[in-house]
Every structure is written in C-alpha cells, then in structure tokens.
Amino acid sequence: MEITIELPDNIANQLQPTNISRRILELIAADDYRQGRIGAAQVRRMLSFSSRWETYEFLKREKAYLPYTEDDLEQDTQTIRNVINQR
C-alpha cells in the first residue's frame, strides 16, 4: 500500500526526504504496538529487522511498551503462586 502525505514546503524542506517514509513507518509500528493492535513479530516484519533483539531495541528506544496494569500484575502473581503450589 502506498500512502501520500502532504506537508507545507517550508517544513518539507527542513526534513530529510530519504528518511521521512521510514520514520513514519516506524512511528506507525510503535504506536500500533503500544495500542496492542500488533505484536513484536509484526513490528519486526514491518520494519525488516533481522532479529527479535533488534525489534526489542527499537521498541525500547521508542518507549513502546505494552500497557501492564496492576490487575495484570496481580493476575500474573496469582498464576505463579498456583504453579508453585502444584509442585
């Protein structure tokens, strides 16, 4: 899919044209990951990273963390307790 974005000339002239498309794709990937619409594997494919570690570094750099609430923590803690108690 090709998407066209119009920018005022004075702004477009200040930007590096060769990196604009890549940067916009990165911003979309990071935002979609943050919102939980895509996973790390999809980010990796979108941005053609060679490893999952490269993907995780990118997500860290973009501060793209999945939301993790106190309820999520409590649920994970309870799951761990249940597993330990089954031993």
C-alpha atoms as one frame of an Amber mdcrd trajectory, in Angstrom:
protein
   0.000   0.000   0.000   1.257   3.438  -0.805   0.242   6.467   1.262   0.878
  10.090   0.331   1.302  12.815   2.925   1.243  16.493   2.075   3.482  18.846
   4.035   3.939  22.593   3.706   7.030  23.291   1.576   8.856  25.165   4.339
   8.537  22.143   6.634   9.282  19.569   3.944  12.482  21.434   3.033  13.728
  21.130   6.621  13.218  17.374   6.735  15.490  14.710   5.314  13.426  13.336
   2.414  15.192   9.979   2.288  14.260   9.169   5.889  10.713  10.504   6.095
   8.981   7.382   4.797  10.972   5.102   7.107  10.391   7.336  10.129   6.644
   7.487   9.522   6.544   3.692   9.201   8.468   3.396  12.484   6.051   5.746
  14.240   3.051   3.781  12.980   4.602   0.472  14.042   5.480   1.766  17.519
   2.037   3.282  18.051   0.202   0.174  16.866   2.366  -1.942  19.186   1.623
   0.375  22.131  -2.088   0.106  21.421  -1.884  -3.696  21.257  -3.003  -3.826
  17.631   0.150  -5.644  16.502   2.774  -7.763  18.204   6.564  -7.645  18.173
   6.737 -10.170  15.321   4.599  -7.901  13.142   6.773  -4.898  14.035   9.809
  -6.942  13.002   8.257  -7.778   9.624   7.019  -4.220   9.019  10.456  -2.753
   9.636  12.506  -5.647   8.191  14.562  -6.162  11.328  16.929  -9.110  11.224
  16.272 -10.325  14.771  13.824 -10.065  17.604  16.549  -8.318  19.636  16.742
  -5.558  17.054  12.959  -5.264  17.320  13.072  -5.057  21.123  15.800  -2.400
  20.964  13.665  -0.362  18.571  10.588  -0.675  20.805  12.646   0.319  23.845
  14.099   3.326  22.027  10.580   4.400  21.011   9.288   3.803  24.544   6.695
   1.494  23.021   5.647  -0.625  25.952   2.509  -2.672  26.156   0.150  -1.459
  28.864   0.622  -3.556  32.014  -1.761  -2.704  34.807  -1.763  -3.561  38.497
  -4.557  -6.031  37.712  -2.286  -7.723  35.158   0.465  -7.951  37.786  -1.911
  -9.427  40.359  -3.177 -11.983  37.851   0.387 -12.983  36.899   1.371 -13.214
  40.567  -1.603 -15.470  41.290  -0.734 -17.683  38.315   2.842 -18.075  39.598
   1.561 -18.929  43.086  -0.765 -21.558  41.617   2.067 -23.155  39.630   4.368
 -23.207  42.676   1.659 -24.714  44.885   1.039 -27.525  42.386   4.556 -28.862
  42.870
